[in-house]
Amino acid sequence: METQVQTKEKASAGLQTGFFDHVVAVFSARQHPIILVEEWAMRWMGIAVSSCDNLDLLIDDNKLDHIVADLLATGQYERVQQDLSCRMEDSFVQQIPRLKRIDDHPFHTLCLSLWSESVYMLTTAGSVVEVPDPFAWNNCLMEDRFDPAATDVISTSYQTRLAAGRKILPDVPAQSAESKSPIYVPSIPRLVDALHDQIRHRQKQMETYNYTSTRYTLPSYHLSNLTRYLHLEKPYQREKLIPELAERNRADMETLLDRYKRKPLLTSIDFVFSTPR
């Protein structure tokens, strides 16, 4: 079975520096920031998740149609349906425009999914964190103030992982020096707010999206991962996060954290069995 590293190496084979420049050019022409959401954003938040061939971008409501049209006008993309097998079978995601390359580019399997502000329930204006590339080879945390480092938790911050020799950036930069443009992810509190708002919307639309429960929807999955990898249930993380959330979401997040049960870490002693007498 192919490992995650082998998969990433295969995907980067044949790429040339600046393979993302054409996307940057479209956003620059529209004077629109490049803001990642979903899995590629979360990899820059220290969350070890797979992207499943989607690069998700947050788009101003008033510019979504223009940016979709501009990308299609490059002649490099066609519009395709969302693959719900990569989206927790969450039918809400079907409405998100998804563009797939139609040429034989080495990264042709990567699709662009463009989330409007109103659908993602997050504005492009607001607190963001700059990241060095759209693609993180290994997950690391750019927003250092949420580093879960403690006596029983290893730091996942960008600087700590760099110092430890961890590979973070891919071998081939997505942007060339000539078209270098900032890449951002939302701040963690803003993302948590958006995910709670998305869950609340789904709860009101259970029949529309054929949900039997919102517990297994995409935003619930993301909140679980954020809690797991950032140790948000712990007091020293709660006191940083909760005050920065919108008041409407604080109680729901407190409830989620109170119910979270962290699996104990296994050590070598757990695998030592006593000899029967």
C-alpha positions as CSV (number, residue, x, y, z in Angstrom):
1,M,0.0,0.0,0.0
2,E,1.3,3.4,-1.0
3,T,2.4,5.6,2.0
4,Q,1.3,9.3,2.4
5,V,4.9,10.4,1.6
6,Q,5.0,8.3,-1.6
7,T,1.7,9.8,-2.6
8,K,3.0,13.4,-2.1
9,E,6.3,12.6,-3.9
10,K,4.4,11.2,-6.9
11,A,2.1,14.3,-7.0
12,S,5.1,16.6,-7.0
13,A,7.1,14.7,-9.7
14,G,7.4,16.8,-12.8
15,L,6.2,20.0,-11.2
16,Q,7.9,23.2,-12.0
17,T,8.3,26.2,-9.7
18,G,5.3,28.5,-10.1
19,F,2.7,25.9,-11.0
20,F,0.2,27.9,-9.0
21,D,1.0,31.2,-10.7
22,H,-2.0,31.2,-13.0
23,V,-4.3,31.0,-10.0
24,V,-2.5,33.8,-8.3
25,A,-2.8,35.9,-11.5
26,V,-6.6,35.5,-11.5
27,F,-6.9,36.5,-7.8
28,S,-4.5,39.4,-8.2
29,A,-6.4,40.8,-11.2
30,R,-9.5,40.8,-9.1
31,Q,-7.7,42.3,-6.1
32,H,-8.7,39.3,-4.0
33,P,-6.7,37.7,-1.2
34,I,-5.8,34.0,-1.3
35,I,-7.3,32.5,1.8
36,L,-7.2,28.7,2.3
37,V,-9.9,26.8,4.2
38,E,-10.6,23.2,4.9
39,E,-7.8,20.6,5.0
40,W,-4.9,22.5,3.4
41,A,-5.6,25.4,5.8
42,M,-5.8,23.0,8.8
43,R,-2.4,21.5,7.9
44,W,-1.0,25.0,8.6
45,M,-2.9,24.8,12.0
46,G,-1.0,21.7,13.1
47,I,-3.8,19.3,12.1
48,A,-2.6,16.0,10.4
49,V,-5.3,15.6,7.8
50,S,-5.2,14.6,4.1
51,S,-6.4,17.0,1.4
52,C,-8.0,14.3,-0.8
53,D,-7.2,16.3,-4.0
54,N,-9.0,19.5,-3.1
55,L,-7.6,23.0,-2.6
56,D,-10.3,25.0,-0.9
57,L,-10.4,28.8,-1.2
58,L,-12.6,31.4,0.5
59,I,-14.1,33.9,-1.9
60,D,-15.9,37.2,-1.5
61,D,-19.6,36.7,-2.3
62,N,-19.5,39.5,-4.9
63,K,-16.5,38.1,-6.7
64,L,-17.2,34.3,-6.7
65,D,-18.8,34.2,-10.1
66,H,-16.1,36.4,-11.7
67,I,-13.3,34.3,-10.3
68,V,-14.9,31.0,-11.4
69,A,-15.4,32.5,-14.9
70,D,-11.8,33.8,-15.0
71,L,-10.4,30.4,-14.1
72,L,-12.5,28.7,-16.7
73,A,-11.4,31.3,-19.2
74,T,-7.7,30.2,-18.8
75,G,-8.7,27.0,-20.7
76,Q,-7.1,24.9,-18.1
77,Y,-10.2,23.9,-16.1
78,E,-13.7,22.4,-16.3
79,R,-16.4,22.5,-13.7
80,V,-17.0,19.1,-12.0
81,Q,-19.2,17.8,-9.2
82,Q,-17.9,17.6,-5.6
83,D,-16.6,14.1,-4.6
84,L,-18.6,13.6,-1.4
85,S,-16.5,10.6,-0.5
86,C,-13.8,13.1,0.4
87,R,-16.3,15.3,2.2
88,M,-17.8,13.0,4.9
89,E,-20.7,12.4,2.4
90,D,-21.9,15.8,3.5
91,S,-24.4,16.8,0.8
92,F,-24.2,20.5,1.8
93,V,-20.9,20.6,-0.1
94,Q,-22.5,19.9,-3.5
95,Q,-23.2,23.6,-4.0
96,I,-19.5,24.5,-3.9
97,P,-18.0,25.2,-7.4
98,R,-15.3,22.7,-8.1
99,L,-12.8,23.1,-11.0
100,K,-10.6,20.3,-12.3
101,R,-7.7,20.7,-14.7
102,I,-8.4,19.3,-18.2
103,D,-4.7,19.0,-19.3
104,D,-2.0,16.5,-18.4
105,H,-0.3,18.9,-15.9
106,P,1.5,16.9,-13.2
107,F,-0.9,18.3,-10.6
108,H,-4.0,17.7,-12.8
109,T,-5.8,15.7,-10.1
110,L,-5.9,18.7,-7.8
111,C,-9.3,20.4,-7.9
112,L,-10.0,24.0,-6.8
113,S,-13.1,24.3,-4.6
114,L,-14.3,27.9,-4.2
115,W,-16.4,28.6,-1.1
116,S,-18.3,31.8,-0.9
117,E,-18.3,33.8,2.3
118,S,-22.0,33.2,2.9
119,V,-21.7,29.4,2.4
120,Y,-18.6,29.0,4.5
121,M,-20.0,31.5,7.0
122,L,-16.7,33.4,7.2
123,T,-15.7,36.7,5.7
124,T,-12.5,37.4,3.8
125,A,-12.1,40.5,5.9
126,G,-10.9,39.6,9.4
127,S,-8.0,38.1,11.3
128,V,-5.8,35.9,9.1
129,V,-2.4,34.2,9.4
130,E,0.1,34.3,6.6
131,V,1.6,30.9,5.5
132,P,4.6,30.3,3.3
133,D,2.9,28.1,0.6
134,P,-0.5,26.8,-0.2
135,F,0.8,23.3,0.5
136,A,2.3,22.0,3.7
137,W,4.4,18.9,3.2
138,N,3.9,18.1,6.9
139,N,1.5,19.7,9.3
140,C,2.7,22.5,11.5
141,L,1.1,25.3,13.5
142,M,1.7,28.9,12.2
143,E,-0.4,30.6,14.8
144,D,2.1,30.1,17.6
145,R,-0.1,31.4,20.4
146,F,-2.2,28.2,20.1
147,D,0.9,25.9,20.3
148,P,-0.3,23.1,22.6
149,A,3.2,22.5,24.0
150,A,3.2,21.5,27.6
151,T,4.8,19.0,29.9
152,D,2.9,16.2,28.3
153,V,2.5,17.6,24.7
154,I,5.1,18.1,22.0
155,S,5.2,21.5,20.3
156,T,3.8,21.6,16.8
157,S,4.8,25.2,16.0
158,Y,6.4,26.1,12.6
159,Q,9.7,27.3,14.2
160,T,9.9,24.2,16.5
161,R,9.4,21.8,13.7
162,L,11.9,23.6,11.5
163,A,14.5,23.5,14.3
164,A,13.8,19.8,14.7
165,G,14.6,19.2,11.0
166,R,11.0,18.4,10.0
167,K,10.3,18.9,6.3
168,I,7.5,21.5,6.0
169,L,7.6,23.0,2.6
170,P,7.4,20.9,-0.6
171,D,10.4,20.6,-2.9
172,V,8.7,22.6,-5.6
173,P,7.3,26.1,-4.5
174,A,3.8,26.7,-5.8
175,Q,4.7,30.3,-6.7
176,S,7.5,31.8,-8.6
177,A,9.4,34.8,-7.3
178,E,7.9,36.9,-10.0
179,S,4.3,36.3,-9.0
180,K,4.8,35.9,-5.2
181,S,1.6,36.8,-3.4
182,P,0.7,36.3,0.2
183,I,-1.2,33.1,1.2
184,Y,-3.4,33.2,4.3
185,V,-5.4,30.9,6.5
186,P,-8.1,32.2,9.0
187,S,-7.2,32.6,12.6
188,I,-8.2,29.6,14.7
189,P,-10.9,31.4,16.7
190,R,-12.5,32.7,13.4
191,L,-12.5,29.2,11.9
192,V,-14.0,27.7,15.0
193,D,-16.8,30.3,14.9
194,A,-17.4,29.5,11.2
195,L,-17.6,25.8,11.9
196,H,-20.1,26.2,14.7
197,D,-22.2,28.5,12.5
198,Q,-22.1,25.8,9.7
199,I,-23.3,23.2,12.2
200,R,-26.2,25.4,13.4
201,H,-27.2,26.0,9.8
202,R,-27.2,22.2,9.1
203,Q,-29.3,21.6,12.2
204,K,-32.0,23.9,10.8
205,Q,-31.8,22.1,7.4
206,M,-31.8,18.5,8.4
207,E,-34.4,17.4,5.8
208,T,-32.9,19.6,3.0
209,Y,-29.6,17.8,3.2
210,N,-30.9,14.4,4.3
211,Y,-29.1,14.4,7.6
212,T,-29.9,11.9,10.2
213,S,-27.5,13.7,12.5
214,T,-25.1,16.7,12.3
215,R,-22.6,14.8,14.4
216,Y,-20.9,13.3,11.4
217,T,-20.9,16.3,9.1
218,L,-17.8,18.0,7.8
219,P,-17.7,20.9,10.3
220,S,-18.2,18.5,13.2
221,Y,-15.2,16.5,11.9
222,H,-13.1,19.6,11.6
223,L,-13.9,20.7,15.2
224,S,-13.0,17.3,16.5
225,N,-9.6,17.4,14.8
226,L,-8.9,20.9,16.0
227,T,-9.7,19.8,19.5
228,R,-7.6,16.7,19.2
229,Y,-4.4,18.2,17.7
230,L,-4.5,21.5,19.5
231,H,-5.6,20.0,22.9
232,L,-8.3,22.6,23.1
233,E,-10.1,20.8,25.9
234,K,-7.2,21.6,28.3
235,P,-7.6,24.7,30.5
236,Y,-4.6,26.5,29.2
237,Q,-6.0,26.3,25.6
238,R,-9.6,27.0,26.6
239,E,-8.7,30.3,28.3
240,K,-7.1,31.5,25.0
241,L,-9.8,30.3,22.7
242,I,-13.2,30.8,24.3
243,P,-13.1,34.6,25.0
244,E,-12.3,35.2,21.3
245,L,-15.3,33.3,20.0
246,A,-18.6,35.0,19.1
247,E,-20.8,34.9,22.2
248,R,-23.4,32.7,20.3
249,N,-20.8,29.9,20.0
250,R,-19.1,30.0,23.4
251,A,-21.5,27.7,25.2
252,D,-21.6,25.2,22.3
253,M,-17.8,25.0,22.2
254,E,-17.6,24.6,26.0
255,T,-20.0,21.7,25.7
256,L,-18.0,20.1,23.0
257,L,-14.8,20.4,25.0
258,D,-16.4,19.1,28.1
259,R,-17.6,16.0,26.3
260,Y,-14.3,15.4,24.5
261,K,-12.6,12.2,25.7
262,R,-8.9,12.0,24.8
263,K,-7.6,8.5,24.2
264,P,-4.6,7.8,26.5
265,L,-1.2,7.5,24.9
266,L,0.1,4.0,24.8
267,T,3.7,3.4,26.1
268,S,5.9,0.4,25.9
269,I,4.8,-0.7,29.3
270,D,1.3,-1.2,27.8
271,F,2.6,-3.9,25.6
272,V,4.3,-6.0,28.3
273,F,2.3,-8.9,29.3
274,S,3.0,-10.7,32.6
275,T,4.1,-14.3,32.4
276,P,1.3,-16.7,33.6
277,R,2.2,-18.5,36.8
